[in-house]
Amino acid sequence: MVRSNPPVEEPDEKNVEVKDRPKDWAAGVPGVYYSMKPAIEHMGVDRTRKTLLALNQKDGFDCPSCAWPDPNHRKAFEFCENGAKAVTWEATPVVIGTEFWAEHSLTDLRSRTEYWLGMQGRLTEPVYKAAGEDHYRPVGWDEAFSIVARKLNSLDSPHEAAFYTSGRTSNEAAFLYQLFVRGFGTNNLPDCSNMCHESSGWGMGQTIGIGKATITYDDFAKSDLIIILGQNPGTNHPRMLTALEEAKEYGAKIVAVNPLPEAGLRRYKNPQRVSGIVGRGTEIADQFLQIRLGGDMALLQAVSKRVFEAEERNPGKVLDHDFLEKHCEGLESLKEHLAQLDEQAVLEATGLRSEEIDELAARYLRAERVIITWAMGITQQKKAVPTIKEIINLLLLRGNIGKPGAGASPIRGHSNVQGDRTMGIWEQMPSTFLDALGKEFSFDAPQDHGVDAVESIHQMRDGKIKVLIALGGNLVSAISDTQVAEAAFANTEMTVQISTKLNRSHLITGEEALILPTMGRTEIDVQESGRQFVSVEDTVCAVHPSWGSVEPVSHTLLSEPAIISRLARETLGDRVKADWAGFEKNYDLIREHISHVVEGCENYNERIRQEGGFVLPNGPRDSRTFRTPTGRAVLTVNDLEPLERPPGTLILQTVRSHDQWNTTIYGHNDRYRGIRKGRHVVFISPEDIAELGLSDGQQVDLHGVYDDGIQRVLRDFRVVSYPTARGCAAAYYPEANVLVPLDSVAEGSNTPVSKAVLIRVEPTAGEAADAKAGSAAAPA
């Protein structure tokens, strides 16, 4: 393989290039070019062919980026630009050599960007940082496992450790990991879902009894109306655009609700069609509602109120009375509550006109089959959980759950974050699961709730959690309140990262630290019993196998199941009656236990080998049955509390660029928004720029407005005039996480509120001083 330390060019953030206007279409020929160019440059033609032609195929591997579902009939090229970039990033033959660790201290590495770190190549050997040292040094696998096991077993309580999980993790690895953690004696299982779709689980669980999508992939083509809330498919899950294009061809109308106009929701040029290459492509959104941040709940209530008013004008012809009477409760309370909804308050909260809301309501009333789909633009609001309950209210009123072409569709971000939760990665798994797990492995599984991601940082900061083990991910960059999070990491006694490539979480360490390198999903996994496969669950509850397609970058790598099995065996001894050695040799043994413990996964080994895998049961979708206390879907009453914006402030949301996936930075361009060679920008409407006395292109500091005594500032960012909603702004994640207070969380779900951050925008110190001097020198 290629040696480590390839030259990496870092941009000068003060020379960010901004094009005149953002794009009004997505994909097309550039999508193909920017997929294939880096793949061939970094992997070569043969490795590119072996990976991309196997990506999302029935006998290939599942994309390591988003959780978008696969159609029954696959195309030869069943991947998108970001999926190709994710594969290139993971399957690169560039590796970090042994000499790297002596050449680079932690102090040096902390000065590097996430992009530079990722570009150094794949990790191939375990490394250990001893207390008081500033360098990692290579160690053998046995020594690494022994160091971790000794530390874990020296703790006064198993609750002094937390075990984080990334959504990249396979079902098999996730099941083993949670077994290991619970065998150790704790439910401290924070995961990436705590920071993204936890609000969906809470809102949907309390209303329809399940936190997963109530639709299938095919439902998009059967729908009359698709309402897309708070998401950017063109960048974050581009293959959704193909499903939306097909829905349009079958007659569906599409409404986009978002503070930012997103290219993919305006027009899509499908690169696998002639019309997408030489033609104009497909207009996606029939209506665009440029909503103010935090206004979605008010919009949904206003539409539901209009549905009730239409029922009053046409008794018995608007609401689905049969469905409501048989399957729902709370209708009258909701009707009475919405009758008091103040239209002016709605308009102020949303920034919309009554005519725009009327148009959306009319579309909803005309449609017989409606899908409402959302992502983190909804889930990371203060009122995320009640907003999602309002989504369910609107769907229930006209029976839009449990029929073809209709339902609730939270779009999960990471590729197997939903599967990990199904396998038990949650700090609050129900007793039925825990009892089944304990029975299967002859131990008493802990019943007390553990800590989530935000609470983990609190307890690390306070010295209560002394060891953090992370199965994938980049928690210190992904979590809110960066300076607090980094201080919390540094306050631990040990941090352990199981990873494919370097990231910031490897550099902000406890007194001791280890990195355990693992194979990626793209790589062929051969164990003692032969070639292995793993399985994943997508965003519509479909479970399917994933087979690696290229040789591992190093023979020293272990698979995630192997790492977990060896660590568990070294740590637990015989505390749990589990065949850890057997699990490493043959993943069928893991799946056999899954079939006994996880509801809906019976006969797992047989069903996962069926063509395309299998679909997990879903009561609301399959039979209009609801696992709520009364067995009925619940229409809820939620008090509207609009987000207040003090004079002189803006409401900031964090967003991804088109050249990144979560905290992984593939490059420094955001093609659809017209940004090149940098990320230190803040998007503000031209009207707000003028009102605040700023100018397009000016360098500014972003100050968080939060009264807890902590100064949170992003310094020296460039103002970019952009058509965002008035009073709102946007900046890139994870850089802007420094402005999100750790205690600013969604009610109920404890998800960081990254879509409602109050900021003041001020000229940088140098520009402010120059302006003041110029003012003083000006003639009277």
C-alpha positions as a printed Julia matrix, in Angstrom:
780×3 Matrix{Float64}:
   0.0     0.0     0.0
   0.97    3.66   -0.39
   3.12    5.22    2.32
   1.64    7.66    4.81
   1.83   11.46    4.83
   0.8    12.4     1.28
   1.07   16.16    0.72
  -2.17   17.87    1.69
  -2.96   21.41    0.62
  -4.89   23.4     3.2
  -6.83   26.5     2.08
  -6.29   30.03    3.26
  -9.64   30.73    4.91
  -9.23   34.46    4.32
  -9.29   33.87    0.57
 -12.52   31.91    0.33
 -13.98   32.19   -3.16
 -17.7    32.97   -3.41
 -19.58   32.71   -6.68
 -22.25   35.25   -7.53
 -25.22   32.97   -6.9
 -25.92   29.47   -5.6
 -26.92   26.72   -8.01
 -30.58   26.02   -8.75
 -30.07   22.37   -9.71
 -28.24   19.31   -8.4
 -26.29   16.33   -9.81
 -26.04   16.1   -13.62
 -22.63   15.66  -15.28
 -20.77   17.43  -12.43
 -22.16   14.86  -10.01
 -20.57   12.09  -12.08
 -17.3    13.99  -12.46
 -16.93   14.75   -8.75
 -17.78   11.14   -7.9
 -15.28    9.49  -10.24
 -12.37   11.94  -10.25
 -11.36   11.53   -6.57
 -12.14    7.81   -6.65
  -9.75    7.13   -9.53
  -7.11    9.54   -8.19
  -7.08    8.01   -4.69
  -8.0     4.36   -5.31
  -6.94    3.67   -8.89
  -9.11    2.25  -11.66
  -9.26   -1.35  -10.42
 -10.14   -0.54   -6.8
 -12.67    2.04   -8.0
 -14.32   -0.55  -10.22
 -14.46   -3.17   -7.46
 -15.98   -0.77   -4.93
 -18.37    1.46   -6.83
 -19.89   -1.32   -8.93
 -20.58   -3.27   -5.72
 -21.96   -0.28   -3.81
 -25.6    -0.84   -2.71
 -25.92   -3.93   -4.91
 -27.69   -7.02   -3.57
 -24.43   -9.0    -3.54
 -22.28   -6.0    -2.61
 -21.78   -3.74    0.4
 -24.04   -1.13    1.91
 -23.03    2.5     1.48
 -21.13    3.7     4.57
 -22.71    7.16    4.37
 -26.48    7.7     4.53
 -29.31    5.28    5.37
 -31.38    5.9     2.24
 -33.16    2.65    1.21
 -32.43    0.68   -1.93
 -35.06    0.06   -4.62
 -36.05   -3.52   -5.43
 -34.71   -3.15   -8.96
 -31.14   -1.87   -8.76
 -29.33    0.07  -11.44
 -25.74   -0.7   -12.39
 -24.71    2.57  -10.69
 -26.67    2.58   -7.45
 -24.72    5.31   -5.71
 -24.5     9.09   -5.45
 -21.67   11.59   -5.33
 -21.42   11.57   -1.55
 -21.61    7.79   -1.41
 -18.71    7.57   -3.87
 -16.74   10.05   -1.75
 -17.45    8.01    1.4
 -16.18    4.85   -0.28
 -13.09    6.62   -1.6
 -12.37    8.02    1.86
 -12.63    4.56    3.47
 -11.18    2.31    0.75
  -8.14    4.46   -0.07
  -4.94    2.4    -0.21
  -3.04    5.2     1.52
  -2.03    4.06    5.02
  -0.43    5.65    8.04
   3.0     4.13    8.59
   4.66    3.34   11.9
   7.01    6.32   11.59
   4.04    8.73   11.6
   3.58    8.43   15.36
   7.17    9.4    16.14
   7.08   12.26   13.64
   3.86   13.81   14.93
   3.12   14.7    18.54
  -0.42   15.15   19.76
   0.33   18.84   20.16
   1.22   19.02   16.48
  -1.76   16.96   15.36
  -4.2    19.15   17.3
  -3.18   22.06   15.07
  -4.32   20.17   11.96
  -7.77   20.28   10.39
 -10.19   17.38   10.14
  -9.5    17.32    6.41
  -5.74   16.99    6.89
  -6.18   14.24    9.48
  -8.47   12.2     7.25
  -6.17   12.58    4.26
  -3.26   10.92    6.08
  -4.75    7.53    5.23
  -5.99    4.42    6.96
  -4.99    3.38   10.47
  -3.37   -0.06   10.43
  -1.88   -0.8    13.86
  -2.98   -0.27   17.49
  -1.31    2.71   19.14
  -1.15    3.75   22.78
  -0.54    7.08   24.51
   0.7     6.62   28.07
  -0.05    9.1    30.86
   2.18   12.14   30.6
   3.23   11.41   27.03
   2.6    13.57   23.95
   2.96   10.8    21.37
   1.14    7.63   20.51
   3.36    4.56   20.08
   2.51    1.3    18.29
   1.58   -1.68   20.48
   0.48   -5.22   19.73
  -3.15   -6.24   19.78
  -2.79   -8.36   22.93
  -1.13   -5.51   24.8
  -3.82   -3.08   23.66
  -6.67   -5.3    24.87
  -4.87   -5.92   28.16
  -4.42   -2.17   28.79
  -8.13   -1.48   28.24
  -9.34   -4.49   30.24
  -7.12   -3.61   33.23
  -8.44   -0.06   33.26
 -12.09   -1.12   33.01
 -11.73   -3.72   35.75
  -9.98   -1.2    38.04
 -13.0     1.14   38.11
 -15.03    1.4    41.31
 -18.25    1.01   39.31
 -19.09   -0.05   35.76
 -21.03    3.24   35.51
 -17.68    5.06   35.49
 -17.32    4.03   31.85
 -19.33    5.07   28.79
 -19.41    3.24   25.46
 -20.22    5.37   22.41
 -21.36    3.97   19.04
 -21.35    5.45   15.54
 -24.1     4.65   13.04
 -21.51    3.07   10.76
 -21.44   -0.03   12.98
 -23.04   -3.2    11.6
 -25.9    -5.05   13.29
 -23.57   -7.88   14.3
 -20.97   -5.58   15.83
 -23.65   -3.48   17.55
 -25.25   -6.55   19.12
 -21.9    -7.79   20.42
 -20.98   -4.34   21.7
 -24.15   -3.85   23.74
 -23.78   -7.41   25.1
 -20.23   -6.62   26.18
 -21.29   -3.34   27.8
 -24.24   -4.84   29.65
 -22.14   -7.83   30.66
 -19.71   -5.3    32.12
 -22.62   -3.94   34.15
 -23.9    -0.66   32.7
 -26.36    0.8    30.21
 -24.07    3.75   29.44
 -24.5     3.43   25.67
 -24.59    6.91   24.13
 -24.76    6.91   20.37
 -24.92    9.24   17.38
 -28.72    8.99   17.31
 -28.75   11.0    20.56
 -27.53   13.94   18.48
 -29.72   13.56   15.39
 -33.02   11.62   15.32
 -33.62   11.04   19.04
 -36.42   13.57   18.83
 -38.11   11.47   16.12
 -38.06    8.43   18.37
 -39.6    10.35   21.26
 -42.26   12.16   19.25
 -43.33    9.14   17.22
 -43.03    6.68   20.08
 -45.43    8.67   22.24
 -48.01    9.04   19.46
 -47.91    5.93   17.28
 -45.79    3.57   19.37
 -42.76    3.28   17.08
 -39.92    5.65   16.25
 -39.32    4.42   12.7
 -40.67    5.37    9.28
 -44.15    4.05    8.53
 -43.5     3.85    4.78
 -41.57    1.71    2.31
 -39.4     2.9    -0.57
 -42.19    2.16   -3.05
 -44.6     4.46   -1.21
 -42.93    7.55   -2.67
 -44.1     6.62   -6.17
 -47.65    6.02   -4.86
 -47.99    9.32   -3.03
 -50.09   12.33   -4.11
 -48.2    14.82   -1.95
 -44.76   14.73   -0.32
 -43.95   17.42    2.24
 -40.21   17.74    2.88
 -39.32   19.49    6.13
 -35.89   20.65    7.29
 -33.61   18.64    5.04
 -31.25   18.97    2.09
 -31.43   15.76    0.05
 -29.13   17.07   -2.67
 -26.18   16.97   -0.27
 -27.11   14.69    2.61
 -28.96   11.81    0.87
 -28.83   12.5    -2.89
 -30.39    9.19   -3.95
 -33.67   10.48   -2.51
 -33.83   12.81   -5.5
 -34.33    9.81   -7.8
 -37.29    8.68   -5.69
 -38.73   12.19   -5.79
 -38.25   12.35   -9.56
 -40.15    9.06   -9.93
 -42.91   10.36   -7.65
 -43.27   13.46   -9.84
 -43.58   11.27  -12.93
 -46.46    9.43  -11.27
 -48.2    12.72  -10.49
 -47.09   13.6    -6.97
 -46.79   17.2    -5.83
 -43.84   18.15   -3.64
 -43.56   20.93   -1.08
 -40.2    21.95    0.4
 -40.11   23.72    3.76
 -36.69   25.08    4.7
 -34.96   28.35    5.67
 -32.41   27.84    2.86
 -33.27   27.24   -0.78
 -31.57   23.91   -1.55
 -30.48   23.1    -5.11
 -31.64   19.49   -5.03
 -35.18   20.49   -4.06
 -35.38   22.96   -6.92
 -34.27   20.91   -9.9
 -32.67   17.49  -10.33
 -30.63   16.42  -13.33
 -30.5    12.64  -13.05
 -27.09   11.62  -14.45
 -28.45    8.18  -15.41
 -30.97    9.7   -17.83
 -30.46   11.54  -21.09
 -32.69   14.37  -19.81
 -30.36   14.75  -16.86
 -27.31   15.05  -19.1
 -28.46   17.26  -21.98
 -31.9    18.37  -20.8
 -33.22   20.62  -18.09
 -33.91   17.81  -15.66
 -36.9    17.6   -13.32
 -38.4    20.45  -11.32
 -38.77   18.96   -7.84
 -40.6    21.35   -5.48
 -43.99   22.66   -6.61
 -44.0    24.99   -3.61
 -41.15   26.33   -1.51
 -41.92   27.72    1.93
 -38.9    29.65    3.19
 -39.68   29.29    6.84
 -38.04   31.08    9.74
 -35.95   28.81   11.97
 -38.12   27.29   14.69
 -41.38   28.04   12.84
 -42.25   24.51   11.67
 -44.47   23.71   14.63
 -46.56   26.83   14.03
 -46.89   25.99   10.33
 -48.08   22.45   11.04
 -50.63   23.67   13.58
 -51.91   26.26   11.13
 -52.42   23.61    8.43
 -54.19   21.28   10.88
 -56.44   24.15   11.92
 -57.35   24.71    8.28
 -58.19   21.01    7.96
 -60.65   21.32   10.86
 -62.15   24.45    9.29
 -62.61   22.61    6.0
 -64.4    19.82    7.88
 -66.76   22.37    9.39
 -67.6    23.65    5.91
 -68.01   20.11    4.53
 -69.07   17.87    7.44
 -67.99   14.25    7.08
 -65.99   14.84    3.88
 -62.58   16.01    5.08
 -61.48   14.08    8.17
 -61.04   10.31    7.92
 -63.71    9.61   10.53
 -63.59    5.84   10.16
 -59.84    5.74   10.8
 -60.04    8.27   13.63
 -62.85    6.42   15.4
 -61.27    2.98   15.09
 -57.62    3.82   15.7
 -57.12    7.24   17.33
 -57.8     9.27   20.45
 -57.54   12.95   21.34
 -59.39   14.41   18.35
 -61.73   16.74   20.23
 -58.98   18.1    22.49
 -56.84   18.89   19.46
 -59.75   20.58   17.7
 -60.5    22.77   20.71
 -56.84   23.67   21.14
 -56.26   24.66   17.51
 -59.42   26.72   17.43
 -57.54   29.15   19.7
 -54.48   29.34   17.44
 -53.64   32.97   16.66
 -52.93   33.58   12.96
 -50.71   36.56   13.61
 -48.58   34.53   16.0
 -48.23   31.89   13.3
 -47.12   34.44   10.71
 -44.56   35.93   13.08
 -43.21   32.49   14.03
 -42.95   31.24   10.46
 -42.11   34.39    8.54
 -44.64   33.25    5.93
 -47.76   34.85    4.45
 -51.25   33.47    5.09
 -51.61   32.82    1.36
 -48.6    30.49    1.41
 -50.04   28.49    4.3
 -53.43   28.41    2.56
 -51.78   26.94   -0.52
 -50.09   24.19    1.48
 -53.34   23.38    3.27
 -55.19   23.22   -0.06
 -52.6    20.79   -1.41
 -52.97   18.64    1.68
 -56.76   18.61    1.42
 -56.68   17.61   -2.25
 -54.29   14.72   -1.68
 -55.53   11.26   -0.73
 -52.06    9.91    0.08
 -49.52   12.12    1.86
 -45.97   11.49    3.04
 -44.31   13.92    5.44
 -40.56   13.47    5.6
 -38.07   15.34    7.76
 -34.5    15.35    9.02
 -32.33   17.31   11.43
 -33.78   20.68   10.51
 -36.7    19.49   12.63
 -35.08   17.18   15.18
 -32.49   19.7    16.41
 -34.96   22.38   17.48
 -35.88   23.18   21.08
 -39.47   22.12   20.35
 -38.47   19.2    18.13
 -40.53   16.56   19.94
 -43.83   18.52   19.92
 -43.12   19.55   16.3
 -42.89   15.88   15.33
 -46.07   15.22   17.26
 -47.7    17.91   15.11
 -46.49   16.06   12.0
 -48.25   12.96   13.31
 -51.39   15.01   14.13
 -51.61   16.27   10.56
 -51.12   12.8     9.1
 -53.68   11.18   11.39
 -56.44   13.68   10.63
 -56.89   12.29    7.12
 -55.76    8.73    7.76
 -52.33    9.15    6.2
 -50.71    6.32    8.13
 -51.04    2.66    7.27
 -52.06    2.99    3.63
 -50.0     2.9     0.4
 -48.31    6.15   -0.52
 -48.78    7.74    2.88
 -46.99    7.97    6.21
 -44.31    9.46    8.4
 -40.74    9.35    7.09
 -37.88   10.48    9.31
 -34.77   10.28    7.11
 -32.0     8.76    9.2
 -28.58   10.21    8.65
 -25.93    7.56    9.14
 -26.05    4.25    7.33
 -26.96    1.9    10.2
 -27.93    4.2    13.04
 -31.43    2.69   12.99
 -30.09   -0.87   12.96
 -27.83   -0.15   15.91
 -30.84    0.95   17.94
 -32.74   -2.2    16.92
 -29.76   -4.26   18.13
 -29.84   -2.63   21.57
 -27.58    0.43   21.28
 -29.61    2.69   23.53
 -29.2     3.8    27.1
 -32.92    3.2    27.73
 -33.7    -0.19   26.18
 -36.99   -1.63   27.53
 -36.95   -4.36   30.15
 -38.34   -6.89   27.66
 -35.14   -6.62   25.62
 -32.88   -6.63   28.67
 -34.63   -9.67   30.15
 -34.34  -11.56   26.87
 -30.65  -10.66   26.62
 -29.97  -11.8    30.19
 -31.82  -15.06   29.63
 -29.96  -15.77   26.41
 -26.52  -15.29   27.99
 -27.23  -16.34   31.6
 -26.58  -13.06   33.41
 -28.57  -10.28   35.04
 -28.63   -7.43   32.56
 -28.58   -4.0    34.28
 -31.98   -2.31   34.28
 -31.18    1.28   35.29
 -31.06    3.78   32.44
 -27.61    4.82   31.32
 -26.32    8.14   29.96
 -26.85    9.6    26.5
 -24.3    11.63   24.53
 -24.95   14.99   26.21
 -25.05   13.49   29.7
 -21.83   11.58   28.96
 -20.06   14.89   28.38
 -21.52   16.27   31.61
 -20.28   13.28   33.6
 -16.87   13.21   31.93
 -16.5    16.9    32.74
 -17.49   16.27   36.35
 -15.17   13.29   36.81
 -17.96   10.72   37.14
 -17.17    8.94   33.87
 -13.48    8.05   33.79
 -13.25    5.89   30.68
 -14.77    6.49   27.24
 -14.7     3.79   24.56
 -15.98    4.75   21.12
 -16.93    2.25   18.44
 -16.42    4.53   15.45
 -17.43    8.16   15.11
 -15.89   11.44   16.17
 -17.8    12.39   19.29
 -15.72   15.36   20.41
 -16.36   17.11   17.09
 -19.93   15.89   16.63
 -21.28   16.94   20.03
 -22.27   20.5    20.92
 -20.25   23.04   22.95
 -16.8    22.15   21.58
 -14.69   23.77   24.27
 -16.7    22.09   27.05
 -16.58   18.74   25.24
 -12.82   18.92   24.77
 -12.31   19.76   28.43
 -14.53   16.78   29.34
 -12.48   14.39   27.17
  -9.26   15.68   28.71
 -10.67   15.09   32.2
 -11.0    11.32   31.73
  -8.47    8.69   32.72
  -8.65    6.83   29.4
 -10.16    7.26   25.94
 -10.3     4.42   23.42
 -11.24    4.9    19.75
 -12.06    2.03   17.38
 -11.58    3.67   13.99
 -10.62    3.45   10.33
  -9.0     6.91   10.01
  -7.72    9.73   12.18
 -10.06   12.42   13.5
 -10.21   15.03   16.24
 -11.41   12.56   18.88
  -8.05   10.74   18.68
  -6.22   13.91   19.68
  -8.33   15.18   22.59
  -7.57   12.36   24.98
  -7.74   11.22   28.55
  -4.58   10.63   30.6
  -4.16    7.43   28.6
  -5.47    6.78   25.12
  -5.62    4.02   22.55
  -6.59    3.82   18.9
  -7.69    0.39   17.69
  -7.76    0.24   13.88
 -10.6    -1.64   12.24
 -11.56   -2.9     8.82
 -14.09   -0.91    6.82
 -17.37   -2.05    5.33
 -15.81   -2.01    1.85
 -13.23   -4.68    2.73
 -13.41   -8.46    2.37
 -13.67  -10.03    5.83
 -12.25  -13.55    6.01
 -12.34  -15.34    9.36
 -11.57  -18.91   10.4
 -14.89  -20.25    9.07
 -14.52  -18.43    5.75
 -15.66  -15.18    4.17
 -18.09  -13.23    6.37
 -20.81  -10.69    5.76
 -22.59   -8.27    8.07
 -26.06   -6.73    7.95
 -27.59   -3.28    8.24
 -31.05   -1.71    8.53
 -32.02    1.24    6.37
 -34.38    4.12    7.09
 -37.52    2.15    6.1
 -36.81   -0.9     8.31
 -35.35   -3.09    5.55
 -32.51   -5.35    6.75
 -30.02   -6.63    4.18
 -26.53   -8.15    3.98
 -23.33   -6.28    3.2
 -20.3    -8.02    1.65
 -16.92   -6.32    1.34
 -15.48   -6.2    -2.17
 -11.78   -5.27   -1.9
  -8.82   -6.65    0.02
  -8.13   -4.95    3.37
  -5.48   -2.25    3.25
  -3.43   -4.17    5.83
  -3.25   -7.73    7.13
  -2.86   -6.32   10.66
  -6.44   -5.02   10.78
  -9.2    -6.7    12.77
 -12.92   -6.51   12.05
 -15.23   -4.75   14.49
 -16.76   -8.09   15.68
 -13.25   -9.42   16.26
 -12.14   -6.35   18.24
 -15.25   -6.4    20.41
 -15.05  -10.15   20.98
 -11.41  -10.05   22.06
 -11.93   -7.01   24.26
 -14.98   -8.6    25.91
 -13.16  -11.9    26.5
 -10.19  -10.09   28.07
 -12.41   -7.88   30.24
 -15.3   -10.1    31.29
 -13.81  -13.54   31.62
 -16.72  -15.89   32.33
 -19.14  -13.24   33.69
 -21.3   -13.76   30.6
 -21.85  -17.15   28.98
 -20.92  -16.04   25.49
 -18.74  -17.78   22.91
 -16.6   -14.74   22.16
 -14.02  -16.78   20.25
 -16.77  -18.4    18.2
 -18.37  -15.04   17.42
 -15.11  -13.85   15.87
 -14.77  -16.98   13.74
 -18.32  -17.16   12.4
 -20.82  -14.27   12.37
 -23.7   -16.72   11.91
 -23.33  -17.48   15.62
 -23.96  -13.81   16.41
 -27.04  -13.74   14.18
 -28.4   -16.88   15.84
 -28.4   -15.09   19.2
 -29.92  -11.99   17.61
 -32.81  -14.13   16.42
 -33.49  -15.2    20.02
 -33.23  -11.72   21.59
 -34.34   -9.05   19.1
 -38.03   -8.92   18.29
 -38.73   -9.17   14.57
 -35.4   -10.88   13.85
 -36.52  -14.48   14.25
 -34.76  -16.92   11.87
 -32.25  -14.19   11.12
 -29.67  -16.34    9.34
 -32.24  -17.77    6.97
 -34.05  -14.49    6.24
 -30.94  -12.35    5.77
 -29.85  -14.72    3.0
 -33.05  -14.18    1.04
 -32.61  -11.92   -1.99
 -32.72   -8.36   -0.73
 -32.9    -9.45    2.92
 -36.13   -8.83    4.87
 -38.27   -6.06    6.32
 -38.86   -5.69   10.05
 -42.48   -5.57   11.27
 -44.01   -2.12   11.68
 -47.43   -1.98   13.34
 -48.63    1.42   12.08
 -47.55    0.62    8.52
 -48.52   -3.06    8.35
 -51.81   -3.24   10.24
 -52.64    0.17   11.7
 -51.81   -1.14   15.15
 -50.15    1.14   17.69
 -48.05    0.17   20.71
 -49.25    2.96   22.93
 -50.71    2.51   26.44
 -54.25    2.43   24.99
 -53.4     0.67   21.74
 -54.54    3.73   19.78
 -52.67    6.48   17.95
 -52.64    9.69   19.97
 -53.51   13.14   18.63
 -51.69   15.47   20.99
 -52.09   19.03   22.24
 -48.86   21.04   22.1
 -48.45   24.62   23.24
 -46.89   26.92   20.69
 -43.86   28.8    22.04
 -42.23   30.75   19.18
 -38.5    31.32   19.31
 -37.8    34.9    20.37
 -35.04   36.85   18.63
 -33.74   39.86   20.58
 -32.89   42.99   18.56
 -29.47   42.86   16.96
 -29.26   39.07   16.95
 -29.74   36.32   14.39
 -30.86   32.71   14.71
 -28.07   30.45   13.49
 -28.37   26.9    12.19
 -25.45   24.56   11.59
 -25.36   22.88    8.16
 -23.16   20.53    6.16
 -21.29   21.55    3.05
 -21.54   19.46   -0.11
 -17.95   18.28    0.46
 -18.46   16.54    3.78
 -20.28   13.74    5.55
 -21.04   14.36    9.22
 -17.66   15.44   10.68
 -15.7    13.94    7.78
 -14.44   16.68    5.46
 -13.76   15.52    1.89
 -12.74   18.94    0.6
 -13.26   22.67    1.05
 -15.89   23.37   -1.57
 -19.67   23.67   -1.33
 -20.57   23.53   -5.01
 -24.3    24.1    -4.68
 -23.92   27.16   -2.43
 -21.13   28.67   -4.51
 -18.36   28.38   -1.89
 -14.82   27.34   -2.86
 -11.56   26.86   -0.97
 -12.84   27.41    2.55
 -15.4    26.77    5.26
 -15.16   29.78    7.57
 -18.25   31.55    6.24
 -21.6    32.65    7.63
 -24.63   32.88    5.35
 -26.87   35.91    6.03
 -29.64   37.47    3.96
 -28.77   40.73    2.19
 -31.54   42.51    4.14
 -30.1    41.39    7.49
 -26.58   42.31    6.4
 -27.76   45.86    5.72
 -29.83   46.04    8.92
 -26.83   44.97   11.03
 -24.54   47.51    9.34
 -22.34   44.81    7.8
 -21.21   44.2     4.24
 -20.94   41.16    2.0
 -17.42   39.71    2.24
 -16.66   41.37    5.57
 -14.73   39.42    8.24
 -16.76   39.04   11.42
 -16.86   37.25   14.77
 -19.91   35.22   15.76
 -20.78   35.52   19.45
 -23.15   33.06   21.07
 -25.89   34.75   23.1
 -26.31   32.56   26.17
 -26.31   33.57   29.8
 -24.17   30.93   31.53
 -20.9    32.8    31.92
 -19.12   30.95   29.1
 -17.89   32.98   26.16
 -18.53   31.18   22.88
 -17.06   32.86   19.81
 -16.24   31.89   16.24
 -13.64   34.34   15.03
 -12.79   35.7    11.61
 -15.61   34.3     9.49
 -16.56   35.78    6.13
 -20.06   37.17    5.61
 -21.73   35.65    2.56
 -24.85   37.35    1.23
 -27.28   34.47    0.73
 -31.05   34.07    0.25
 -31.76   32.59    3.66
 -34.88   33.45    5.68
 -34.91   36.87    7.33
 -33.48   36.91   10.84
 -31.66   33.62   10.23
 -28.08   32.62    9.48
 -26.15   29.45    8.74
 -22.58   28.22    9.28
 -20.87   24.91    8.77
 -20.88   22.02   11.21
 -18.78   20.98   13.09
 -16.95   24.33   13.27
 -20.09   26.13   14.53
 -20.66   23.57   17.31
 -18.59   25.81   19.54
 -21.62   28.17   19.64
 -24.15   25.52   20.75
 -24.34   25.34   24.57
 -24.23   21.83   26.03
 -27.38   22.53   28.04
 -29.31   23.82   25.02
 -31.22   20.65   24.19
 -34.55   19.59   22.74
 -37.24   19.06   25.32
 -37.67   15.36   26.06
 -35.06   13.95   23.68
 -32.0    15.83   25.03
 -30.75   16.39   21.47
 -28.45   19.41   21.0
 -30.34   22.4    19.6
 -28.14   23.1    16.59
 -30.92   24.73   14.57
 -31.74   27.6    16.92
 -28.56   29.27   18.15
 -28.83   32.97   19.01
 -25.79   34.93   17.87
 -24.47   38.45   17.58
 -22.4    39.22   14.49
 -19.64   41.77   15.02
 -16.71   42.95   12.88
 -13.47   41.2    13.74
 -11.24   43.07   16.15
  -9.0    44.46   13.41
 -11.88   45.61   11.21
 -13.71   47.11   14.17
 -10.61   49.09   15.18
 -10.09   50.31   11.61
 -13.72   51.41   11.4
 -13.44   53.26   14.71
 -10.24   55.02   13.62
 -11.81   55.97   10.32
 -14.8    57.41   12.11
 -12.59   59.44   14.44
 -10.6    60.83   11.52
 -13.65   61.76    9.47
 -14.35   65.51    9.13
 -17.18   66.97   11.15
